[in-house]
Amino acid sequence: YPMRPVSDYTKRNLARKANSYFLKALSFLPATDSETLPEEPTYEQHFMIGKCKEKIAATMTGEAFRGVGRALKGDEPHSKRAYEVWMHRALESYAEALKLAQRVEKERGIPSQGGGSSHGVAEIVYRMHATRLKVLLSAVRQQKQNREAAELEALRLTTNHWYDERDDRNIQIAEEKIRSIVWEVLADVVAAMAQLRIDYPYFHRSVYRHTQALLWAPILHDPENALQGSLGSVPATKSYHLRGLNTGTCANSAEVIISSLFEKKRPQLCAVWVTTPAAPSPFEVLNDTVRKYDALRSKYIGAFIDCMKLCKRRETLEAFVGWTTLSQRDLPSFYEASAAAKGGVPNFHHRENLLTSSGLLGRSKQHANAAIAELLLDEVKKAAFEVDDKGQPKKETLMPLLMAAFSCFLRLNCPTTDPHWRSVKIENGSNCEVEAICQAYKVIFENIGGRNMVESTEP
């Protein structure tokens, strides 16, 4: 305290230290031959070692490519970045964990639960292929002059570990085949995520990664010409390889996937639960904490809101904001509200100032309300050019937008006399709710006129 960002150097040192402890734990186990399983299965240790190595690699994504021309020539030792070395080690650790977990499940059985981080083999399968997706996305985000070298590096990492281990695969990584191989890897990752959700209906993390893969599909298909981003589409000759991807806008396909976590009203907002067994292992204790549960919820809610905004689903977002009134505060928000009330009973969260609210619930409401305001701004700009048969602005279109913008502003619960407004730069559009109501009023006043506007609101 106070909370502040952790530098890559600090993250790397923490991950290295954690990795050393997991390696030390393995060294304490008695030696066994290759055909005998140890009394205490070690797949969880290998899994955590892989996570540590992945964290180390993630701190090195900004490392420069040492001679882009030489990096393109092949898998030469001196051309490898530290990122590639550590990510390769991470995927190898995941592969070792998966092999051991599959053997334990076959010979002894691994108890699994409905949610959390106790899915045994499925947990490792997910992590391995989610990491492959992140490697692809890290490469395609590189600057244009480094992208080819980065994607060749990504393919060297991702083509060693397939979900669908077909015998007819003969991957020859070359510059002219980058796009086709990237798409084959992406299709394999999507197949893994879709099948995990089928085999384990409560495995929510695969839904998030499946959505992410579909949103990035246009960029991975053609990074040079993906000007529309996730609103672009992919030719049918390639889209049919990705489960859940249609030939239309990729964002609409992703919307269908992420919406499965928000198909009905829930107190926790999305279909995620904390499920801890009566006698959890140390690894389950590490993974099944309330803090991680809230972090996952926050990530899924943010993805859902952004996806609905991309697809212009204002009604869905307004319904979601309505759901938040039934949700309970998360613990950090409750402690802060209790302190503000000087130990008394805090007010209901839907009555608090949204501009100063904190915690998962406060951030979710802020995010959703701002998304609604941005969509209203877009609708107002389009409505300004719509006319009826007589060439007059459509009052019946403009007035509901003004009312919706006003409702959006009221949800802030921040009176105009509040000192917080002094720190908000309205003129720069930093507050979408204020910008939306001002723009709606301006358009209506310019097109309908002040007196007509008042008359049109009278019963």
C-alpha positions as CSV (number, residue, x, y, z in Angstrom):
1,Y,0.0,0.0,0.0
2,P,-0.5,2.3,-1.8
3,M,-1.2,0.1,-4.9
4,R,1.0,0.9,-7.9
5,P,2.2,-1.0,-11.0
6,V,4.8,-3.7,-10.7
7,S,7.7,-3.3,-13.0
8,D,8.7,-6.1,-15.4
9,Y,12.0,-6.5,-13.5
10,T,10.1,-7.1,-10.2
11,K,7.6,-9.5,-11.9
12,R,10.5,-11.4,-13.4
13,N,12.3,-11.8,-10.1
14,L,9.1,-12.9,-8.3
15,A,8.4,-15.5,-11.0
16,R,12.1,-16.7,-10.9
17,K,11.9,-17.1,-7.1
18,A,8.5,-18.9,-7.3
19,N,9.9,-21.2,-10.0
20,S,12.9,-22.1,-7.8
21,Y,10.6,-23.1,-5.0
22,F,8.5,-25.4,-7.2
23,L,11.7,-27.0,-8.6
24,K,12.9,-27.5,-5.0
25,A,9.6,-29.2,-4.1
26,L,10.2,-31.7,-7.0
27,S,13.7,-32.4,-5.7
28,F,12.3,-33.6,-2.4
29,L,10.4,-36.5,-4.1
30,P,12.0,-39.9,-3.9
31,A,13.4,-41.1,-7.3
32,T,11.2,-43.6,-9.2
33,D,11.7,-45.4,-12.5
34,S,9.9,-44.2,-15.6
35,E,7.2,-46.8,-15.5
36,T,6.2,-46.2,-11.8
37,L,4.1,-43.2,-10.8
38,P,5.3,-41.5,-7.6
39,E,3.1,-41.7,-4.6
40,E,2.5,-38.0,-4.8
41,P,1.6,-36.9,-8.4
42,T,3.9,-34.2,-9.7
43,Y,1.8,-32.8,-12.6
44,E,0.6,-29.9,-10.5
45,Q,4.2,-28.9,-9.8
46,H,5.1,-29.0,-13.5
47,F,2.0,-27.0,-14.3
48,M,3.0,-24.3,-11.8
49,I,6.6,-24.3,-13.1
50,G,5.2,-23.7,-16.6
51,K,3.1,-20.8,-15.3
52,C,6.2,-19.3,-13.7
53,K,8.2,-19.6,-16.9
54,E,5.4,-18.0,-18.9
55,K,5.3,-15.1,-16.5
56,I,9.1,-14.7,-17.0
57,A,8.7,-14.8,-20.8
58,A,5.8,-12.2,-20.6
59,T,8.2,-9.6,-19.1
60,M,10.5,-9.9,-22.2
61,T,8.0,-9.3,-25.0
62,G,9.5,-5.9,-25.7
63,E,13.0,-7.3,-26.3
64,A,14.5,-6.2,-29.6
65,F,15.0,-8.6,-32.5
66,R,18.8,-8.9,-32.9
67,G,19.2,-8.6,-36.6
68,V,15.8,-9.1,-38.2
69,G,17.4,-10.5,-41.4
70,R,19.2,-13.3,-39.5
71,A,16.1,-14.0,-37.4
72,L,14.3,-15.0,-40.6
73,K,16.9,-17.6,-41.6
74,G,15.8,-20.3,-39.2
75,D,16.1,-21.6,-35.7
76,E,19.7,-20.5,-35.1
77,P,20.6,-20.3,-31.4
78,H,22.0,-16.8,-31.6
79,S,18.8,-15.5,-33.3
80,K,16.6,-16.6,-30.4
81,R,15.3,-13.9,-28.1
82,A,15.1,-14.6,-24.3
83,Y,11.3,-14.4,-24.8
84,E,11.4,-17.4,-27.2
85,V,13.7,-19.4,-24.9
86,W,11.5,-19.0,-21.8
87,M,8.2,-19.4,-23.6
88,H,9.5,-22.7,-25.1
89,R,10.4,-23.9,-21.6
90,A,7.0,-22.9,-20.4
91,L,5.2,-24.9,-23.1
92,E,7.5,-27.9,-22.5
93,S,6.6,-27.8,-18.8
94,Y,2.9,-27.7,-19.7
95,A,3.4,-30.6,-22.0
96,E,5.1,-32.6,-19.2
97,A,2.3,-31.7,-16.8
98,L,-0.3,-32.8,-19.3
99,K,1.5,-36.2,-20.0
100,L,1.7,-36.9,-16.2
101,A,-1.9,-35.8,-15.5
102,Q,-3.3,-38.0,-18.3
103,R,-1.4,-40.9,-16.9
104,V,-2.6,-40.3,-13.4
105,E,-6.2,-39.9,-14.6
106,K,-6.0,-43.2,-16.5
107,E,-4.4,-45.2,-13.6
108,R,-5.8,-43.5,-10.5
109,G,-8.4,-41.0,-11.6
110,I,-8.3,-37.3,-10.8
111,P,-11.4,-35.9,-9.0
112,S,-12.7,-32.7,-10.6
113,Q,-15.3,-30.1,-9.6
114,G,-17.7,-27.9,-11.4
115,G,-15.7,-24.7,-11.4
116,G,-12.6,-23.1,-10.1
117,S,-9.1,-24.5,-10.9
118,S,-9.6,-28.2,-10.2
119,H,-10.4,-29.6,-13.6
120,G,-7.3,-31.8,-13.7
121,V,-6.3,-32.5,-17.3
122,A,-8.7,-29.9,-18.7
123,E,-7.0,-27.2,-16.7
124,I,-3.6,-28.0,-18.3
125,V,-5.0,-28.4,-21.8
126,Y,-6.6,-25.0,-21.5
127,R,-3.5,-23.3,-20.2
128,M,-1.3,-24.7,-22.9
129,H,-3.5,-23.6,-25.8
130,A,-4.4,-20.3,-24.2
131,T,-0.7,-19.6,-24.1
132,R,-0.3,-20.6,-27.8
133,L,-3.0,-18.0,-28.6
134,K,-1.3,-15.3,-26.5
135,V,2.0,-16.0,-28.4
136,L,0.2,-15.5,-31.7
137,L,-1.4,-12.2,-30.5
138,S,1.9,-11.0,-29.1
139,A,3.6,-11.5,-32.5
140,V,0.9,-9.9,-34.7
141,R,0.9,-6.8,-32.5
142,Q,4.6,-6.1,-33.3
143,Q,5.5,-3.2,-35.4
144,K,5.4,-3.9,-39.2
145,Q,9.2,-4.1,-39.6
146,N,9.4,-6.8,-36.9
147,R,6.1,-8.6,-37.5
148,E,7.4,-11.2,-39.9
149,A,10.3,-12.2,-37.5
150,A,7.9,-12.2,-34.6
151,E,5.4,-14.5,-36.3
152,L,8.1,-16.9,-37.4
153,E,9.2,-17.0,-33.8
154,A,5.6,-17.6,-32.7
155,L,5.2,-20.4,-35.2
156,R,8.4,-22.1,-33.9
157,L,6.8,-22.1,-30.5
158,T,3.2,-23.0,-31.3
159,T,3.6,-25.7,-33.9
160,N,5.3,-28.1,-31.4
161,H,2.1,-28.6,-29.3
162,W,-1.1,-29.4,-31.1
163,Y,-4.5,-30.1,-29.6
164,D,-5.6,-32.1,-32.7
165,E,-2.5,-34.3,-33.1
166,R,-3.1,-35.5,-36.6
167,D,-0.5,-37.8,-38.3
168,D,-0.8,-35.9,-41.6
169,R,0.6,-32.6,-40.2
170,N,3.8,-31.7,-42.0
171,I,4.5,-28.1,-41.0
172,Q,7.4,-26.5,-42.8
173,I,7.8,-23.0,-41.4
174,A,8.7,-20.5,-44.2
175,E,8.1,-16.8,-44.9
176,E,5.7,-17.5,-47.7
177,K,3.5,-19.8,-45.5
178,I,3.2,-17.6,-42.4
179,R,-0.5,-16.7,-42.9
180,S,-1.7,-20.2,-43.7
181,I,0.2,-21.7,-40.7
182,V,-1.0,-19.0,-38.4
183,W,-4.5,-19.8,-39.4
184,E,-4.0,-23.5,-38.8
185,V,-2.7,-22.8,-35.3
186,L,-5.6,-20.5,-34.6
187,A,-8.1,-23.1,-35.8
188,D,-6.4,-25.7,-33.5
189,V,-6.6,-23.3,-30.5
190,V,-10.3,-22.5,-31.2
191,A,-11.1,-26.2,-31.5
192,A,-9.5,-26.8,-28.0
193,M,-11.5,-24.0,-26.4
194,A,-14.8,-25.0,-28.0
195,Q,-14.3,-28.7,-27.0
196,L,-13.4,-27.8,-23.4
197,R,-16.7,-26.0,-23.0
198,I,-18.6,-29.0,-24.4
199,D,-16.7,-31.5,-22.2
200,Y,-16.8,-29.2,-19.1
201,P,-19.9,-26.9,-19.2
202,Y,-18.7,-24.9,-16.2
203,F,-15.3,-24.3,-17.6
204,H,-15.8,-20.5,-18.2
205,R,-12.2,-19.5,-19.1
206,S,-12.4,-21.3,-22.4
207,V,-15.4,-19.1,-23.4
208,Y,-13.3,-16.0,-22.8
209,R,-10.4,-17.2,-24.9
210,H,-12.7,-18.5,-27.6
211,T,-14.3,-15.0,-27.8
212,Q,-10.8,-13.4,-27.9
213,A,-9.7,-15.7,-30.8
214,L,-12.8,-14.8,-32.9
215,L,-12.3,-11.1,-32.3
216,W,-8.7,-11.2,-33.4
217,A,-9.5,-13.5,-36.5
218,P,-9.5,-10.6,-39.1
219,I,-6.1,-9.3,-37.9
220,L,-4.5,-12.8,-37.8
221,H,-6.0,-13.4,-41.3
222,D,-4.5,-10.3,-42.8
223,P,-2.8,-7.8,-40.4
224,E,-1.8,-5.5,-43.3
225,N,-5.4,-4.8,-44.4
226,A,-7.5,-5.4,-41.3
227,L,-8.5,-1.7,-41.1
228,Q,-11.9,-2.6,-39.4
229,G,-10.3,-4.7,-36.7
230,S,-12.9,-7.0,-35.1
231,L,-15.6,-5.5,-37.2
232,G,-14.0,-7.0,-40.3
233,S,-14.8,-10.4,-41.7
234,V,-12.9,-13.5,-43.0
235,P,-13.5,-15.3,-46.3
236,A,-15.7,-18.4,-46.1
237,T,-12.8,-20.5,-47.3
238,K,-11.1,-19.8,-44.0
239,S,-13.9,-19.0,-41.6
240,Y,-15.3,-22.5,-41.7
241,H,-12.1,-23.8,-40.0
242,L,-12.9,-21.8,-36.8
243,R,-15.7,-23.2,-34.7
244,G,-18.2,-20.5,-34.0
245,L,-17.0,-18.1,-36.7
246,N,-19.5,-17.0,-39.4
247,T,-18.8,-15.3,-42.7
248,G,-20.2,-12.0,-41.4
249,T,-18.7,-9.5,-38.9
250,C,-16.3,-11.4,-36.6
251,A,-17.5,-9.3,-33.6
252,N,-21.0,-10.7,-34.1
253,S,-19.7,-14.3,-33.9
254,A,-17.8,-13.4,-30.8
255,E,-20.9,-11.8,-29.3
256,V,-22.7,-15.2,-29.4
257,I,-19.8,-16.9,-27.6
258,I,-19.3,-14.4,-24.7
259,S,-23.1,-14.0,-24.2
260,S,-23.3,-17.6,-22.9
261,L,-21.8,-16.3,-19.7
262,F,-24.5,-13.5,-19.5
263,E,-27.6,-15.3,-20.8
264,K,-29.7,-14.4,-17.7
265,K,-29.8,-12.2,-14.6
266,R,-27.4,-13.3,-11.8
267,P,-26.4,-11.7,-8.6
268,Q,-22.7,-12.2,-9.6
269,L,-23.5,-10.8,-13.1
270,C,-21.8,-13.6,-15.0
271,A,-21.8,-17.4,-14.9
272,V,-18.7,-17.8,-12.7
273,W,-18.7,-19.4,-9.2
274,V,-16.3,-20.1,-6.4
275,T,-16.4,-23.8,-5.7
276,T,-13.8,-25.0,-3.2
277,P,-13.7,-28.7,-2.2
278,A,-13.9,-29.7,1.5
279,A,-10.2,-30.7,1.5
280,P,-8.5,-28.5,-1.2
281,S,-5.0,-29.1,-2.2
282,P,-2.4,-26.3,-1.8
283,F,-2.7,-25.5,-5.5
284,E,-6.5,-25.2,-5.3
285,V,-6.0,-22.8,-2.4
286,L,-3.6,-20.7,-4.5
287,N,-6.1,-20.6,-7.4
288,D,-9.5,-20.5,-5.8
289,T,-9.3,-17.2,-3.9
290,V,-12.0,-14.6,-3.9
291,R,-9.5,-12.1,-5.3
292,K,-8.9,-14.3,-8.4
293,Y,-12.7,-14.9,-8.7
294,D,-13.3,-11.2,-8.8
295,A,-10.4,-10.7,-11.2
296,L,-12.0,-13.3,-13.6
297,R,-15.4,-11.7,-13.3
298,S,-14.0,-8.3,-14.0
299,K,-12.2,-9.6,-17.1
300,Y,-15.3,-11.3,-18.5
301,I,-17.6,-8.4,-17.7
302,G,-15.2,-6.0,-19.4
303,A,-15.0,-8.3,-22.5
304,F,-18.8,-8.6,-22.6
305,I,-19.3,-4.8,-22.4
306,D,-16.7,-4.1,-25.1
307,C,-18.2,-6.8,-27.4
308,M,-21.7,-5.4,-26.9
309,K,-20.4,-1.9,-27.7
310,L,-18.7,-3.2,-30.9
311,C,-22.0,-4.8,-32.0
312,K,-24.0,-1.7,-30.9
313,R,-26.2,-3.6,-28.5
314,R,-27.4,-0.6,-26.4
315,E,-30.5,-2.3,-25.1
316,T,-28.4,-5.3,-23.9
317,L,-26.1,-2.9,-22.0
318,E,-29.0,-1.0,-20.5
319,A,-30.4,-4.4,-19.3
320,F,-27.0,-5.3,-17.8
321,V,-26.8,-2.0,-15.9
322,G,-30.2,-3.0,-14.5
323,W,-28.8,-6.3,-13.3
324,T,-26.1,-4.5,-11.3
325,T,-28.7,-3.1,-8.8
326,L,-29.3,-6.7,-7.5
327,S,-25.6,-7.4,-7.1
328,Q,-23.7,-7.3,-3.8
329,R,-20.6,-5.2,-3.3
330,D,-17.3,-6.9,-3.6
331,L,-15.2,-6.9,-0.4
332,P,-12.8,-4.0,-1.3
333,S,-15.7,-1.8,-2.2
334,F,-17.6,-2.7,1.0
335,Y,-14.6,-1.9,3.2
336,E,-14.2,1.5,1.5
337,A,-17.9,2.3,1.8
338,S,-17.9,1.3,5.4
339,A,-14.9,3.5,6.1
340,A,-16.6,6.4,4.3
341,A,-19.7,5.8,6.6
342,K,-17.3,6.0,9.6
343,G,-18.1,2.4,10.6
344,G,-21.8,2.8,10.0
345,V,-24.0,0.9,7.5
346,P,-23.0,2.0,3.9
347,N,-25.6,3.2,1.5
348,F,-26.9,1.0,-1.2
349,H,-24.3,0.9,-4.0
350,H,-26.9,2.1,-6.7
351,R,-27.2,5.4,-4.8
352,E,-23.6,6.2,-4.6
353,N,-21.7,8.6,-6.9
354,L,-20.7,6.5,-9.9
355,L,-17.8,8.8,-10.8
356,T,-16.1,8.1,-7.5
357,S,-17.3,4.5,-6.9
358,S,-14.7,1.7,-6.7
359,G,-14.4,-2.0,-6.7
360,L,-15.5,-4.5,-9.3
361,L,-19.1,-3.5,-9.2
362,G,-18.4,0.2,-9.4
363,R,-16.0,-0.2,-12.3
364,S,-18.4,-2.5,-14.1
365,K,-21.2,0.1,-13.9
366,Q,-18.8,2.9,-15.0
367,H,-17.7,0.8,-18.0
368,A,-21.2,-0.1,-19.0
369,N,-22.7,3.4,-18.6
370,A,-19.8,4.9,-20.6
371,A,-20.3,2.4,-23.3
372,I,-24.0,3.2,-23.5
373,A,-23.1,6.9,-23.7
374,E,-20.7,6.3,-26.6
375,L,-23.4,4.4,-28.5
376,L,-25.9,7.2,-27.9
377,L,-23.3,9.7,-29.3
378,D,-23.1,7.6,-32.4
379,E,-26.8,7.3,-32.7
380,V,-27.3,11.0,-32.2
381,K,-24.8,11.9,-35.0
382,K,-26.6,9.5,-37.4
383,A,-30.1,10.7,-36.4
384,A,-29.1,14.3,-37.1
385,F,-29.0,13.5,-40.9
386,E,-32.3,11.5,-40.9
387,V,-35.3,13.3,-42.3
388,D,-39.0,12.4,-42.9
389,D,-40.9,12.6,-46.1
390,K,-41.2,16.4,-45.8
391,G,-37.5,16.8,-45.4
392,Q,-37.8,17.6,-41.7
393,P,-35.7,16.1,-38.9
394,K,-37.4,13.1,-37.3
395,K,-38.6,14.2,-33.8
396,E,-39.7,10.7,-33.0
397,T,-36.1,9.5,-33.4
398,L,-34.3,12.4,-31.7
399,M,-36.4,12.8,-28.5
400,P,-36.0,9.2,-27.3
401,L,-32.3,9.6,-27.7
402,L,-32.3,12.7,-25.6
403,M,-34.3,10.9,-22.9
404,A,-31.9,7.9,-23.0
405,A,-28.9,10.3,-22.7
406,F,-30.6,12.0,-19.7
407,S,-31.2,8.6,-18.0
408,C,-27.5,7.8,-18.7
409,F,-26.4,11.0,-17.0
410,L,-28.7,10.4,-14.0
411,R,-27.1,7.1,-13.4
412,L,-24.0,8.9,-12.5
413,N,-25.7,10.1,-9.2
414,C,-23.4,13.1,-9.2
415,P,-25.1,16.5,-8.7
416,T,-23.7,19.4,-10.7
417,T,-22.6,21.0,-7.4
418,D,-20.3,18.1,-6.6
419,P,-16.6,19.2,-6.4
420,H,-15.6,16.2,-8.6
421,W,-16.8,18.0,-11.7
422,R,-13.9,20.4,-11.3
423,S,-11.5,17.6,-12.2
424,V,-13.4,16.4,-15.2
425,K,-12.4,17.9,-18.6
426,I,-15.8,18.1,-20.2
427,E,-14.6,20.0,-23.2
428,N,-12.2,17.2,-24.2
429,G,-15.0,14.6,-24.1
430,S,-13.5,12.8,-21.2
431,N,-17.0,12.2,-19.7
432,C,-19.1,10.4,-22.3
433,E,-22.3,10.8,-20.3
434,V,-22.1,14.6,-20.3
435,E,-21.0,14.6,-23.9
436,A,-24.0,12.5,-25.0
437,I,-26.6,14.6,-23.3
438,C,-25.1,17.9,-24.6
439,Q,-24.8,16.6,-28.2
440,A,-28.3,15.2,-28.1
441,Y,-29.7,18.6,-26.9
442,K,-27.6,20.5,-29.4
443,V,-28.8,18.4,-32.4
444,I,-32.4,18.7,-31.3
445,F,-32.2,22.4,-30.6
446,E,-30.6,23.0,-34.0
447,N,-33.0,20.9,-36.0
448,I,-36.3,21.3,-34.1
449,G,-35.8,24.6,-32.3
450,G,-36.2,25.5,-28.7
451,R,-39.9,26.1,-28.6
452,N,-40.8,23.2,-30.7
453,M,-38.6,21.0,-28.6
454,V,-40.5,22.0,-25.5
455,E,-43.9,21.5,-27.2
456,S,-42.9,18.1,-28.4
457,T,-42.2,16.9,-24.9
458,E,-45.7,18.1,-23.6
459,P,-48.3,15.4,-23.2
